[in-house]
Amino acid sequence: MNNSDCFREYPDILTIEQLMEMLHIGRNSAYSMLKDGLIKTIKVGKKYIIPKKSVIEFIETAC
């Protein structure tokens, strides 16, 4: 089973809450990871667009 299979129930574009749930982290940690560029995102105004693919890539490079 690969990482994309683990997260198949999540949509292709994630909310911050879904990111927190996927990684089992808190809100401050999630925003910190996004601001530091650990997970690739697109920022539109104050809102982050978080591709599920970016989260999977982050997990694969962290292992």
Protein Blocks (a to p, Z undefined) as FASTA:
>chain_A
ZZklmmmmpcfbdcfklmmmmnopafklmmmmmmnomaccddehjbccddfklmmmmmmm
mZZ
